[in-house]
Amino acid sequence: IVLTQSPGTLSLSAGERATLSCRASQTVNSNYLAWYQQRPGQAPRLLIYGASSRATGIPDRFSGSGSGTDFTLTISRLEPEDFAVYYCQHYGSLVGFGQGTKLEIK
Amino acid sequence: QVQLVESGGGVVQPGVSLRLSCAASAFTFSGYGMHWVRQAPDKGLQWVAFIRFDGNNENYADSVKGRFTISRDNSKNTLYLQMNSLRVEDTAVYYCARDFHTKALDFWGQGTLVTVSS
């Protein structure tokens, strides 16, 4: 399964709403779709698992949705620390990641 | 707090071997599957390998199958990645990560850099 994320780069301002897309090449069981945040120089951090469940300690401005082949990560009101790279991931017999979306300050 | 600390990275020539380690603490290591994930410079994440909690099942990415071996020592709370026949394209930061109910990877180490260059 190939995951394609869009857009490649998203330029927004703090306080705005961010919508990031992840499209799978074939139908995915939503239980096995996750999202990660990676800030510069840091390890990835799990944000969302099971397509819509927030990981421990993740603020409620982060939400995930979707099913089938189309999944979305939404950040309701951007904080300065949210500008980072975001990856979607599918967990099957093998694990695969999308190529990432860079969320940058406009 | 869950902690994963990788070690063993360095600069090596193509064709040689290297073994990475990941020391785990603050959780019951023997109860969790573990992964290795790598990230080439300025590139995205690439999953490398997975080992079941008891060491009895392993999966590998096609790009490393037959060259890399994931293993673990539950008595030492340590995960390993034996990398043989290293190639320039194996250059990356290598992260170990804990498996979360075979759905995601919930804790990650800070990574160790492997540079393969002649």
Backbone of each chain as ProteinMPNN parsed JSONL, in Angstrom:
{"seq_chain_A": "IVLTQSPGTLSLSAGERATLSCRASQTVNSNYLAWYQQRPGQAPRLLIYGASSRATGIPDRFSGSGSGTDFTLTISRLEPEDFAVYYCQHYGSLVGFGQGTKLEIK", "coords_chain_A": {"N_chain_A": [[0.849, -1.195, 0.0], [0.641, 2.134, -0.952], [1.107, 5.293, 0.407], [0.044, 8.548, -0.153], [0.706, 11.82, 0.494], [-0.752, 15.055, 0.784], [-0.992, 18.679, 0.886], [2.441, 18.919, -0.401], [3.824, 20.933, 0.875], [2.537, 23.195, 3.229], [1.515, 26.4, 3.818], [0.767, 28.429, 6.402], [-0.687, 30.622, 8.89], [-0.207, 31.227, 12.42], [-2.939, 30.337, 14.459], [-4.655, 29.788, 12.414], [-6.519, 27.22, 10.602], [-5.472, 23.953, 9.854], [-5.424, 21.551, 7.305], [-4.562, 18.393, 6.457], [-3.844, 15.896, 4.084], [-4.04, 12.375, 3.409], [-3.729, 9.855, 1.213], [-4.477, 6.558, 0.328], [-3.275, 3.854, -1.719], [-4.876, 1.682, -1.946], [-7.787, 0.297, -0.333], [-7.751, 0.852, 3.142], [-7.753, -0.547, 6.39], [-9.094, 1.357, 8.833], [-8.321, 1.126, 11.457], [-5.632, 0.852, 11.431], [-4.281, 3.122, 10.681], [-2.204, 5.822, 11.167], [-0.92, 8.958, 12.474], [1.908, 11.139, 12.619], [4.002, 13.605, 14.124], [6.87, 15.488, 13.345], [9.264, 17.482, 14.583], [11.929, 19.795, 13.73], [15.093, 18.264, 14.028], [14.238, 16.483, 15.915], [12.863, 13.351, 17.151], [10.183, 11.486, 15.62], [6.768, 11.907, 16.744], [3.995, 10.247, 18.019], [0.767, 11.115, 17.072], [-1.935, 10.5, 16.331], [-3.808, 7.516, 16.299], [-5.417, 4.601, 14.899], [-6.848, 6.037, 13.032], [-8.432, 8.106, 14.177], [-8.114, 8.399, 16.925], [-6.702, 10.139, 19.582], [-3.318, 10.127, 20.68], [-1.77, 9.593, 23.903], [-1.59, 12.542, 25.789], [-1.758, 14.305, 23.665], [-2.842, 17.371, 22.381], [-6.271, 18.551, 22.12], [-6.719, 20.035, 19.855], [-5.769, 18.706, 17.732], [-7.009, 16.476, 15.363], [-8.175, 13.475, 13.812], [-9.507, 11.948, 10.884], [-11.499, 10.019, 8.523], [-11.715, 7.282, 6.141], [-11.516, 4.15, 4.35], [-9.833, 4.967, 1.596], [-9.071, 7.558, 1.997], [-7.818, 9.885, 4.219], [-7.6, 12.275, 6.868], [-5.791, 14.737, 8.645], [-6.457, 17.156, 10.961], [-5.696, 20.315, 12.255], [-6.926, 22.412, 14.508], [-6.581, 25.125, 15.441], [-3.714, 26.667, 14.786], [-0.773, 26.49, 16.682], [2.399, 28.006, 17.54], [4.272, 25.94, 17.944], [3.353, 23.913, 16.358], [4.26, 23.953, 13.815], [5.823, 21.97, 11.637], [6.878, 18.751, 10.332], [4.594, 16.392, 9.057], [3.565, 13.037, 9.105], [1.731, 10.393, 7.634], [0.859, 6.982, 8.353], [0.672, 3.543, 7.609], [-0.167, 0.467, 9.077], [0.443, -2.638, 8.338], [1.023, -5.943, 7.219], [3.535, -5.238, 6.672], [5.068, -2.106, 7.509], [4.279, 1.172, 6.459], [5.075, 4.52, 5.439], [3.752, 7.746, 4.583], [5.033, 10.356, 2.394], [5.271, 12.704, 3.695], [4.125, 15.91, 4.909], [5.053, 19.206, 4.958], [4.488, 21.639, 7.275], [4.526, 24.967, 7.296], [5.386, 28.261, 8.504], [3.542, 31.002, 7.412]], "CA_chain_A": [[0.0, 0.0, 0.0], [1.385, 3.393, -1.041], [0.418, 6.446, 0.992], [0.431, 9.808, -0.786], [0.263, 12.95, 1.307], [-0.859, 16.353, 0.11], [0.037, 19.08, -0.074], [3.801, 18.683, 0.045], [4.094, 22.021, 1.818], [1.359, 23.99, 3.556], [1.942, 27.647, 4.457], [-0.343, 29.015, 7.148], [-0.322, 31.468, 10.034], [-0.69, 30.787, 13.728], [-4.349, 30.624, 14.659], [-5.433, 29.249, 11.3], [-6.856, 25.798, 10.602], [-4.68, 23.188, 8.893], [-6.011, 20.286, 6.861], [-3.548, 17.598, 5.774], [-4.481, 14.742, 3.461], [-3.287, 11.141, 3.193], [-4.519, 8.975, 0.348], [-3.898, 5.228, 0.167], [-3.419, 3.283, -3.059], [-5.98, 0.731, -1.849], [-8.542, 0.461, 0.9], [-7.016, 0.606, 4.375], [-8.511, -0.66, 7.629], [-8.793, 2.598, 9.553], [-7.672, 0.806, 12.732], [-4.196, 0.753, 11.239], [-3.806, 4.365, 10.087], [-1.704, 6.7, 12.223], [-0.279, 10.236, 12.098], [3.041, 11.524, 13.442], [4.594, 14.941, 13.974], [8.322, 15.528, 13.558], [9.865, 18.811, 14.615], [13.338, 19.745, 13.289], [16.071, 17.74, 14.958], [13.625, 15.617, 16.917], [12.254, 12.105, 16.716], [8.733, 11.573, 15.402], [5.873, 11.757, 17.892], [2.682, 9.737, 17.636], [-0.354, 12.01, 17.334], [-3.229, 9.87, 16.101], [-3.81, 6.118, 15.876], [-6.764, 4.175, 14.566], [-7.397, 7.106, 12.184], [-9.104, 9.226, 14.858], [-7.869, 8.406, 18.368], [-5.498, 10.886, 19.956], [-2.383, 9.47, 21.59], [-1.684, 10.193, 25.233], [-0.949, 13.838, 25.915], [-1.9, 15.123, 22.464], [-3.908, 18.374, 22.567], [-7.494, 18.258, 21.354], [-6.782, 20.757, 18.585], [-5.425, 17.721, 16.71], [-8.04, 15.453, 15.156], [-8.032, 12.666, 12.615], [-10.75, 11.405, 10.339], [-11.365, 9.358, 7.247], [-11.922, 5.849, 6.004], [-11.289, 3.665, 2.993], [-8.541, 5.377, 1.04], [-8.843, 8.977, 2.241], [-7.692, 10.218, 5.629], [-7.288, 13.686, 7.085], [-5.362, 15.263, 9.943], [-6.851, 18.551, 11.094], [-5.244, 21.077, 13.429], [-8.001, 23.413, 14.486], [-5.994, 26.458, 15.56], [-2.284, 26.423, 14.829], [0.126, 27.093, 17.656], [3.758, 28.106, 16.96], [4.992, 24.671, 18.02], [2.76, 22.947, 15.434], [4.917, 24.02, 12.506], [6.649, 20.769, 11.657], [6.535, 17.827, 9.253], [3.607, 15.405, 9.486], [3.561, 11.802, 8.322], [0.75, 9.347, 7.901], [1.486, 5.657, 8.392], [-0.208, 2.384, 7.607], [0.415, -0.686, 9.756], [-0.093, -3.891, 7.825], [2.051, -6.973, 7.407], [4.682, -4.341, 6.753], [4.691, -0.744, 7.906], [4.657, 2.154, 5.457], [4.841, 5.93, 5.735], [3.657, 8.709, 3.505], [6.276, 11.107, 2.17], [5.279, 13.843, 4.617], [3.674, 17.268, 4.595], [5.716, 20.224, 5.773], [3.625, 22.751, 7.67], [5.439, 26.075, 7.547], [4.783, 29.54, 8.866], [3.345, 31.903, 6.281]], "C_chain_A": [[0.882, 1.243, 0.0], [0.516, 4.511, -0.478], [0.95, 7.724, 0.347], [-0.165, 10.957, 0.003], [0.224, 14.229, 0.475], [-1.395, 17.405, 1.078], [1.429, 18.716, 0.424], [4.223, 19.694, 1.087], [2.817, 22.831, 1.997], [1.819, 25.211, 4.338], [0.74, 28.325, 5.093], [0.2, 29.882, 8.288], [-0.848, 30.855, 11.324], [-2.145, 31.229, 13.905], [-5.247, 30.084, 13.555], [-5.652, 27.749, 11.469], [-6.049, 25.107, 9.515], [-5.381, 21.872, 8.583], [-4.994, 19.557, 5.995], [-4.204, 16.302, 5.294], [-3.506, 13.578, 3.3], [-4.182, 10.204, 2.399], [-3.777, 7.662, 0.136], [-4.194, 4.674, -1.213], [-4.481, 2.187, -3.102], [-6.62, 0.882, -0.486], [-7.727, 0.006, 2.112], [-8.005, 0.413, 5.53], [-8.121, 0.526, 8.496], [-8.174, 2.336, 10.926], [-6.151, 0.905, 12.64], [-3.616, 1.968, 10.513], [-3.427, 5.33, 11.209], [-1.075, 7.953, 11.628], [0.819, 10.567, 13.111], [3.436, 12.962, 13.126], [6.096, 14.814, 14.178], [8.803, 16.966, 13.464], [11.321, 18.704, 14.216], [14.259, 19.239, 14.394], [15.514, 16.814, 16.022], [13.12, 14.325, 16.293], [10.776, 12.323, 16.431], [7.97, 11.34, 16.699], [4.519, 11.284, 17.395], [1.603, 10.731, 18.043], [-1.682, 11.264, 17.376], [-3.013, 8.408, 15.729], [-5.249, 5.699, 15.617], [-7.552, 5.233, 13.82], [-7.935, 8.313, 12.948], [-8.876, 9.301, 16.362], [-6.586, 9.158, 18.686], [-4.637, 10.072, 20.906], [-2.326, 10.23, 22.914], [-0.959, 11.533, 25.198], [-1.077, 14.746, 24.699], [-3.074, 16.093, 22.625], [-5.106, 18.117, 21.663], [-7.657, 19.128, 20.115], [-6.375, 19.854, 17.412], [-6.563, 16.705, 16.598], [-7.787, 14.729, 13.84], [-9.37, 12.12, 12.177], [-10.461, 10.669, 9.05], [-11.614, 7.873, 7.311], [-11.63, 5.455, 4.569], [-9.909, 4.018, 2.485], [-8.183, 6.817, 1.371], [-8.906, 9.319, 3.726], [-7.202, 11.649, 5.773], [-6.83, 13.921, 8.508], [-5.723, 16.743, 9.95], [-6.274, 19.132, 12.374], [-6.125, 22.31, 13.474], [-7.487, 24.842, 14.542], [-4.497, 26.287, 15.779], [-1.583, 27.213, 15.922], [1.529, 27.126, 17.051], [4.501, 26.764, 16.947], [4.443, 23.615, 17.056], [3.419, 22.963, 14.059], [6.03, 22.974, 12.476], [6.31, 19.955, 10.404], [5.609, 16.747, 9.821], [3.599, 14.223, 8.518], [2.339, 10.963, 8.669], [1.454, 7.995, 7.76], [0.416, 4.584, 8.375], [0.533, 1.214, 8.219], [-0.279, -1.92, 9.215], [0.882, -5.004, 8.123], [3.43, -6.321, 7.401], [4.156, -2.966, 7.142], [5.142, 0.219, 6.824], [4.28, 3.557, 5.882], [4.559, 6.703, 4.451], [4.935, 9.519, 3.421], [6.363, 12.359, 3.019], [4.694, 15.108, 4.029], [4.381, 18.225, 5.532], [4.753, 21.371, 6.024], [4.531, 23.9, 8.08], [4.681, 27.359, 7.841], [4.711, 30.451, 7.632], [3.876, 33.287, 6.587]], "O_chain_A": [[1.763, 1.388, 0.848], [-0.652, 4.655, -0.839], [2.159, 7.951, 0.307], [-1.381, 11.057, 0.161], [1.051, 14.447, -0.41], [-2.16, 17.08, 1.986], [1.58, 18.254, 1.555], [4.897, 19.358, 2.061], [2.107, 23.115, 1.032], [2.438, 25.081, 5.394], [-0.189, 28.742, 4.402], [1.393, 29.863, 8.594], [-1.799, 30.074, 11.322], [-2.521, 32.345, 13.548], [-6.455, 29.94, 13.742], [-5.068, 27.103, 12.339], [-5.949, 25.603, 8.393], [-5.865, 21.178, 9.477], [-4.611, 20.041, 4.93], [-5.008, 15.696, 6.001], [-2.31, 13.774, 3.085], [-5.255, 9.81, 2.856], [-2.591, 7.656, -0.195], [-5.228, 4.979, -1.808], [-4.934, 1.806, -4.181], [-6.062, 1.519, 0.408], [-7.108, -1.058, 2.112], [-8.992, 1.142, 5.625], [-6.953, 0.683, 8.853], [-7.562, 3.235, 11.502], [-5.468, 1.029, 13.656], [-2.602, 1.869, 9.823], [-4.235, 5.617, 12.092], [-0.744, 8.002, 10.443], [0.675, 10.309, 14.306], [3.232, 13.459, 12.018], [6.545, 14.112, 15.084], [8.755, 17.585, 12.401], [11.91, 17.631, 14.344], [14.218, 19.711, 15.53], [16.235, 16.405, 16.932], [12.971, 14.218, 15.076], [10.181, 13.263, 16.959], [8.449, 10.676, 17.619], [3.96, 11.855, 16.459], [1.526, 11.142, 19.201], [-2.449, 11.382, 18.332], [-2.13, 8.096, 14.929], [-6.187, 6.361, 16.061], [-8.772, 5.321, 13.955], [-7.902, 9.43, 12.431], [-9.408, 10.201, 17.011], [-5.524, 8.862, 18.14], [-5.141, 9.413, 21.815], [-2.783, 11.369, 23.013], [0.139, 11.648, 24.652], [-0.548, 15.857, 24.709], [-4.18, 15.674, 22.968], [-4.974, 17.543, 20.582], [-8.639, 18.976, 19.389], [-6.605, 20.19, 16.251], [-7.019, 16.149, 17.597], [-7.257, 15.299, 12.887], [-10.254, 11.863, 12.994], [-9.339, 10.684, 8.544], [-11.712, 7.283, 8.387], [-11.511, 6.304, 3.686], [-8.918, 3.422, 2.908], [-7.079, 7.256, 1.049], [-9.91, 9.075, 4.395], [-6.485, 12.167, 4.916], [-7.398, 13.38, 9.457], [-5.338, 17.49, 9.051], [-6.352, 18.521, 13.44], [-6.073, 23.153, 12.579], [-7.925, 25.685, 13.759], [-4.066, 25.819, 16.833], [-1.768, 28.422, 16.069], [1.821, 26.352, 16.14], [5.276, 26.494, 16.029], [5.013, 22.529, 16.949], [3.163, 22.086, 13.234], [7.031, 23.078, 13.186], [5.562, 20.404, 9.536], [5.822, 16.254, 10.929], [3.624, 14.386, 7.298], [1.961, 10.836, 9.833], [2.505, 7.888, 7.129], [-0.614, 4.7, 9.039], [1.707, 0.987, 7.928], [-1.419, -2.22, 9.567], [1.509, -5.007, 9.182], [4.364, -6.8, 8.044], [2.953, -2.708, 7.106], [6.259, 0.107, 6.32], [3.296, 3.764, 6.592], [5.059, 6.362, 3.378], [5.818, 9.391, 4.269], [7.407, 13.01, 3.064], [4.757, 15.347, 2.823], [4.318, 18.075, 6.752], [4.263, 21.997, 5.085], [5.225, 23.818, 9.093], [3.515, 27.521, 7.483], [5.694, 30.634, 6.915], [3.794, 34.18, 5.743]]}, "seq_chain_B": "QVQLVESGGGVVQPGVSLRLSCAASAFTFSGYGMHWVRQAPDKGLQWVAFIRFDGNNENYADSVKGRFTISRDNSKNTLYLQMNSLRVEDTAVYYCARDFHTKALDFWGQGTLVTVSS", "coords_chain_B": {"N_chain_B": [[9.199, 7.538, 32.927], [8.924, 6.321, 29.637], [11.834, 5.27, 28.006], [14.058, 5.191, 25.289], [17.143, 4.46, 24.025], [19.357, 4.781, 21.522], [22.4, 3.42, 20.143], [25.679, 2.954, 18.664], [25.987, 3.854, 16.081], [27.874, 5.343, 13.328], [30.633, 6.228, 11.141], [31.198, 4.389, 8.306], [32.683, 2.235, 5.818], [31.464, 1.251, 2.548], [30.094, -2.032, 2.342], [30.905, -3.074, 4.766], [30.109, -4.217, 8.147], [27.807, -3.377, 10.812], [26.562, -2.979, 14.108], [23.687, -1.926, 15.664], [22.351, -0.768, 18.759], [19.621, -0.599, 21.093], [18.687, 0.621, 24.013], [16.265, -0.005, 26.391], [14.031, 1.386, 28.809], [12.005, 1.852, 31.776], [9.643, 0.602, 31.139], [7.914, -2.52, 30.573], [9.849, -4.258, 28.808], [9.885, -6.818, 27.629], [7.275, -7.268, 26.973], [6.503, -6.023, 24.672], [6.367, -5.538, 21.122], [8.928, -4.401, 18.857], [10.395, -1.878, 16.774], [12.585, -0.865, 14.065], [13.24, 2.151, 12.461], [14.233, 4.242, 9.799], [15.791, 7.304, 8.641], [16.867, 8.964, 5.991], [19.197, 11.633, 5.246], [17.509, 14.68, 5.213], [15.217, 13.48, 4.216], [12.177, 11.444, 4.151], [10.48, 9.248, 6.517], [11.403, 5.836, 6.805], [10.358, 2.652, 7.278], [12.085, -0.114, 8.734], [12.383, -2.645, 10.11], [10.73, -5.131, 12.159], [10.219, -6.754, 15.311], [8.693, -9.303, 17.155], [7.307, -9.382, 20.511], [8.392, -11.556, 21.877], [10.475, -12.298, 20.355], [10.04, -14.152, 18.406], [9.077, -13.685, 15.856], [9.779, -11.917, 12.901], [9.851, -9.102, 10.721], [10.776, -7.54, 7.641], [11.727, -4.677, 5.697], [11.792, -4.662, 2.135], [14.101, -3.536, 1.098], [16.141, -4.078, 2.862], [16.105, -6.702, 3.471], [17.628, -9.806, 4.026], [20.085, -8.639, 4.417], [20.031, -7.159, 6.775], [19.459, -7.848, 10.258], [17.153, -8.079, 12.786], [17.042, -8.263, 16.297], [16.638, -9.238, 19.766], [17.294, -8.937, 23.28], [15.713, -9.864, 25.898], [16.412, -10.139, 28.536], [18.238, -8.211, 28.929], [16.929, -5.945, 28.279], [17.194, -4.863, 25.691], [17.317, -3.952, 22.289], [18.398, -4.9, 19.035], [20.079, -4.174, 15.9], [21.527, -5.765, 13.411], [23.573, -4.95, 10.853], [24.6, -5.797, 7.762], [26.804, -5.886, 4.878], [26.755, -3.13, 4.128], [25.477, -0.275, 2.367], [25.876, 2.745, 0.448], [23.393, 3.959, 0.284], [22.196, 3.232, 2.644], [22.758, 5.106, 4.468], [21.663, 7.033, 7.114], [19.653, 8.346, 9.829], [18.954, 6.181, 12.408], [16.198, 5.016, 14.079], [14.899, 3.48, 17.001], [11.755, 2.133, 17.971], [8.79, 1.736, 19.928], [6.26, -0.726, 19.67], [2.774, -0.21, 19.324], [0.193, -1.899, 20.102], [0.146, -3.237, 17.631], [-0.661, -1.263, 15.875], [0.498, 1.215, 15.68], [3.423, 3.267, 16.329], [4.523, 4.075, 19.367], [6.434, 5.22, 21.112], [9.578, 6.707, 20.637], [13.123, 6.519, 20.156], [15.919, 8.842, 20.229], [17.542, 8.467, 18.1], [20.314, 7.238, 16.064], [23.082, 8.039, 14.108], [24.04, 6.673, 11.051], [26.543, 6.578, 8.749], [27.452, 5.762, 5.573], [30.145, 5.62, 3.647], [32.706, 5.967, 1.22]], "CA_chain_B": [[8.892, 7.835, 31.537], [9.528, 5.39, 28.678], [13.054, 5.785, 27.393], [14.74, 4.357, 24.314], [18.409, 5.123, 23.713], [20.106, 4.078, 20.492], [23.846, 3.604, 20.093], [26.359, 2.094, 17.712], [26.157, 4.466, 14.778], [29.197, 5.858, 13.011], [30.999, 6.319, 9.723], [31.773, 3.131, 7.85], [32.824, 2.1, 4.369], [30.527, 0.291, 1.937], [30.42, -3.446, 2.424], [31.212, -3.532, 6.115], [28.976, -4.485, 9.04], [27.648, -2.526, 11.975], [25.441, -3.389, 14.938], [23.063, -0.893, 16.473], [21.652, -1.201, 19.972], [18.601, 0.302, 21.623], [18.449, 0.285, 25.416], [14.924, 0.395, 26.802], [13.823, 1.484, 30.251], [10.76, 2.396, 32.314], [8.475, -0.174, 30.746], [8.19, -3.947, 30.515], [10.363, -4.444, 27.45], [9.545, -8.146, 27.117], [5.87, -7.309, 26.623], [6.226, -5.17, 23.513], [7.106, -5.602, 19.886], [9.799, -3.249, 18.644], [10.689, -1.55, 15.379], [13.614, 0.07, 13.619], [12.819, 3.044, 11.379], [15.36, 5.098, 9.45], [15.501, 8.553, 7.939], [18.015, 9.494, 5.27], [19.309, 13.089, 5.407], [16.49, 15.521, 4.577], [14.208, 12.643, 3.592], [11.112, 11.0, 5.029], [10.663, 8.072, 7.352], [11.341, 4.54, 6.139], [10.355, 1.526, 8.193], [13.159, -1.054, 8.423], [12.179, -4.008, 10.606], [9.913, -5.331, 13.358], [10.371, -8.027, 16.002], [7.642, -9.55, 18.122], [7.728, -9.195, 21.899], [9.154, -12.706, 22.35], [11.554, -12.548, 19.405], [9.734, -15.304, 17.558], [8.637, -13.291, 14.517], [10.451, -10.721, 12.398], [9.504, -8.641, 9.373], [11.775, -6.618, 7.117], [11.509, -3.986, 4.438], [12.464, -5.342, 1.026], [15.394, -2.907, 0.841], [17.163, -4.552, 3.803], [15.926, -8.14, 3.681], [18.811, -10.584, 3.679], [21.298, -7.926, 4.857], [19.85, -6.698, 8.157], [18.789, -8.77, 11.173], [16.677, -7.504, 14.036], [17.015, -9.233, 17.387], [16.439, -8.615, 21.069], [17.663, -9.673, 24.484], [14.776, -9.367, 26.903], [17.059, -10.115, 29.853], [19.026, -6.972, 28.988], [16.072, -4.842, 27.819], [17.921, -4.261, 24.585], [16.991, -4.289, 20.907], [19.573, -4.799, 18.167], [19.955, -4.262, 14.451], [22.78, -6.15, 12.767], [23.539, -4.471, 9.465], [25.71, -6.335, 6.969], [26.894, -5.442, 3.473], [26.184, -1.781, 4.099], [25.528, 0.468, 1.109], [25.795, 4.202, 0.61], [21.98, 4.317, 0.457], [21.774, 2.925, 4.015], [23.06, 6.279, 5.293], [20.426, 7.536, 7.709], [19.442, 8.245, 11.272], [18.187, 4.978, 12.717], [15.417, 5.124, 15.305], [14.111, 2.355, 17.498], [10.441, 2.597, 18.399], [7.963, 0.715, 20.559], [5.015, -1.042, 18.982], [1.556, 0.103, 20.063], [-0.942, -2.771, 19.763], [0.235, -3.5, 16.186], [-1.382, -0.205, 15.163], [1.318, 2.432, 15.541], [4.685, 3.265, 17.066], [4.143, 5.112, 20.308], [7.586, 5.895, 21.699], [10.734, 6.656, 19.764], [14.382, 7.04, 20.654], [16.411, 10.045, 19.545], [18.202, 8.072, 16.872], [21.765, 7.175, 15.922], [23.41, 8.297, 12.699], [24.922, 5.759, 10.333], [27.009, 7.144, 7.49], [28.196, 4.789, 4.776], [30.843, 6.42, 2.651], [34.074, 5.543, 0.923]], "C_chain_B": [[9.623, 6.839, 30.635], [10.757, 6.028, 28.05], [13.654, 4.731, 26.477], [15.991, 5.1, 23.883], [19.193, 4.26, 22.734], [21.594, 4.373, 20.6], [24.407, 2.709, 19.004], [26.546, 2.674, 16.326], [27.583, 4.96, 14.566], [29.396, 5.944, 11.516], [31.705, 5.029, 9.33], [31.861, 3.132, 6.333], [31.782, 1.122, 3.818], [31.041, -1.135, 2.073], [30.682, -3.97, 3.812], [29.925, -3.744, 6.913], [28.981, -3.532, 10.213], [26.475, -3.062, 12.781], [24.967, -2.22, 15.776], [22.389, -1.526, 17.684], [20.638, -0.152, 20.38], [18.281, -0.166, 23.035], [17.119, 0.854, 25.863], [14.823, 0.448, 28.325], [12.456, 2.07, 30.545], [9.507, 1.772, 31.711], [8.884, -1.644, 30.656], [8.552, -4.33, 29.086], [9.887, -5.759, 26.84], [8.081, -8.275, 26.709], [5.509, -6.578, 25.345], [7.03, -5.58, 22.289], [7.904, -4.322, 19.686], [10.126, -3.102, 17.168], [12.001, -0.784, 15.261], [13.039, 0.841, 12.428], [14.01, 3.937, 11.066], [14.911, 6.313, 8.658], [16.789, 9.049, 7.308], [18.036, 11.017, 5.398], [18.289, 13.842, 4.562], [15.441, 14.717, 3.808], [13.153, 12.237, 4.611], [11.473, 9.749, 5.801], [10.535, 6.8, 6.518], [11.398, 3.449, 7.201], [11.378, 0.489, 7.753], [12.793, -2.481, 8.846], [11.336, -3.987, 11.873], [10.249, -6.69, 13.963], [9.285, -8.148, 17.052], [8.192, -9.513, 19.547], [8.634, -10.322, 22.402], [10.296, -13.07, 21.409], [11.256, -13.636, 18.399], [9.176, -14.95, 16.183], [9.306, -11.988, 14.138], [9.897, -10.385, 11.015], [10.519, -7.595, 8.948], [11.257, -5.898, 5.877], [12.309, -4.697, 3.347], [13.892, -4.817, 0.831], [16.505, -3.413, 1.757], [17.102, -6.057, 4.018], [17.145, -8.907, 3.178], [20.115, -9.93, 4.078], [21.22, -7.52, 6.323], [19.135, -7.776, 8.965], [18.421, -8.039, 12.455], [16.648, -8.608, 15.089], [16.83, -8.485, 18.694], [16.929, -9.547, 22.167], [16.776, -9.136, 25.598], [15.378, -9.341, 28.303], [17.878, -8.844, 30.05], [18.215, -5.755, 28.562], [16.687, -4.109, 26.634], [17.484, -4.85, 23.25], [18.235, -4.084, 20.063], [19.167, -4.738, 16.697], [21.344, -4.555, 13.906], [22.674, -5.789, 11.29], [24.784, -4.96, 8.745], [25.679, -5.78, 5.556], [26.31, -4.05, 3.302], [26.447, -1.078, 2.776], [25.44, 1.957, 1.406], [24.351, 4.621, 0.91], [21.411, 3.912, 1.82], [22.086, 4.083, 4.973], [21.773, 6.91, 5.797], [20.582, 7.644, 9.225], [18.531, 7.044, 11.505], [17.528, 5.154, 14.083], [14.897, 3.745, 15.713], [12.804, 2.926, 18.044], [9.645, 1.428, 18.957], [6.672, 0.526, 19.784], [3.821, -0.773, 19.897], [0.429, -0.741, 19.491], [-1.004, -3.108, 18.28], [-0.603, -2.499, 15.384], [-0.496, 0.983, 14.846], [2.609, 2.237, 16.326], [4.599, 4.4, 18.063], [5.281, 5.817, 21.031], [8.806, 5.649, 20.821], [11.977, 7.109, 20.526], [14.78, 8.27, 19.873], [17.223, 9.736, 18.302], [19.72, 8.033, 16.95], [22.088, 7.236, 14.439], [24.396, 7.258, 12.174], [25.265, 6.404, 8.998], [27.863, 6.11, 6.778], [28.833, 5.542, 3.614], [32.252, 5.881, 2.455], [35.036, 6.725, 1.049]], "O_chain_B": [[10.802, 6.552, 30.846], [10.723, 7.18, 27.618], [13.75, 3.554, 26.825], [15.914, 6.24, 23.426], [19.634, 3.159, 23.066], [21.999, 5.43, 21.083], [23.722, 1.828, 18.486], [27.194, 2.059, 15.48], [28.39, 4.994, 15.494], [28.467, 5.76, 10.73], [32.69, 4.632, 9.953], [31.204, 3.922, 5.655], [31.28, 0.267, 4.548], [32.233, -1.41, 1.941], [30.685, -5.182, 4.027], [28.82, -3.49, 6.434], [30.01, -2.956, 10.567], [25.499, -3.547, 12.209], [25.745, -1.602, 16.504], [21.922, -2.664, 17.635], [20.775, 1.028, 20.057], [17.678, -1.222, 23.227], [16.871, 2.053, 25.731], [15.448, -0.343, 29.032], [11.831, 2.698, 29.69], [8.428, 2.362, 31.772], [10.073, -1.963, 30.663], [7.694, -4.675, 28.273], [9.528, -5.805, 25.664], [7.689, -9.3, 26.151], [4.338, -6.519, 24.972], [8.207, -5.924, 22.388], [7.593, -3.286, 20.274], [10.133, -4.076, 16.416], [12.465, -0.149, 16.208], [12.439, 0.265, 11.52], [14.726, 4.347, 11.979], [13.82, 6.351, 8.089], [17.697, 9.501, 8.006], [16.994, 11.628, 5.634], [18.218, 13.66, 3.346], [14.845, 15.222, 2.856], [13.215, 12.625, 5.778], [12.602, 9.259, 5.75], [9.677, 6.698, 5.641], [12.379, 3.342, 7.937], [11.535, 0.231, 6.56], [12.881, -3.412, 8.045], [11.24, -2.972, 12.563], [10.527, -7.651, 13.247], [8.995, -7.185, 17.762], [9.402, -9.604, 19.755], [9.518, -10.102, 23.229], [11.007, -14.046, 21.644], [12.129, -14.009, 17.616], [8.834, -15.85, 15.417], [9.392, -11.064, 14.947], [9.525, -11.271, 10.245], [11.056, -6.858, 9.775], [10.457, -6.438, 5.114], [13.371, -5.262, 3.61], [14.785, -5.571, 0.443], [17.684, -3.206, 1.47], [17.969, -6.621, 4.685], [17.625, -8.69, 2.065], [21.156, -10.587, 4.082], [22.228, -7.535, 7.03], [18.312, -8.522, 8.434], [19.276, -7.455, 13.121], [16.275, -9.745, 14.802], [16.86, -7.254, 18.729], [16.972, -10.767, 22.006], [17.054, -8.083, 26.172], [14.905, -8.6, 29.166], [18.176, -8.448, 31.177], [18.751, -4.65, 28.491], [16.694, -2.879, 26.588], [17.306, -6.059, 23.102], [19.038, -3.193, 20.342], [18.086, -5.177, 16.304], [22.228, -3.699, 13.936], [21.791, -6.268, 10.579], [25.899, -4.57, 9.09], [24.657, -5.269, 5.097], [25.469, -3.823, 2.432], [27.492, -1.259, 2.151], [24.988, 2.37, 2.474], [24.121, 5.536, 1.701], [20.257, 4.22, 2.117], [21.718, 4.04, 6.147], [20.9, 7.278, 5.011], [21.519, 7.103, 9.813], [17.479, 6.912, 10.88], [18.19, 5.402, 15.091], [14.505, 2.945, 14.863], [12.76, 4.061, 18.519], [9.799, 0.286, 18.524], [6.069, 1.486, 19.305], [3.858, -1.073, 21.09], [-0.215, -0.352, 18.517], [-2.094, -3.25, 17.726], [-1.178, -2.842, 14.352], [-0.713, 1.68, 13.855], [2.848, 1.18, 16.908], [4.601, 5.567, 17.671], [5.09, 6.93, 21.519], [9.034, 4.542, 20.332], [11.905, 7.958, 21.414], [14.069, 8.697, 18.963], [17.557, 10.639, 17.535], [20.334, 8.699, 17.784], [21.452, 6.571, 13.621], [25.44, 7.005, 12.775], [24.377, 6.735, 8.213], [28.869, 5.641, 7.311], [28.146, 6.033, 2.719], [32.897, 5.407, 3.39], [36.238, 6.568, 0.836]]}, "name": "protein", "num_of_chains": 2, "seq": "IVLTQSPGTLSLSAGERATLSCRASQTVNSNYLAWYQQRPGQAPRLLIYGASSRATGIPDRFSGSGSGTDFTLTISRLEPEDFAVYYCQHYGSLVGFGQGTKLEIKQVQLVESGGGVVQPGVSLRLSCAASAFTFSGYGMHWVRQAPDKGLQWVAFIRFDGNNENYADSVKGRFTISRDNSKNTLYLQMNSLRVEDTAVYYCARDFHTKALDFWGQGTLVTVSS"}
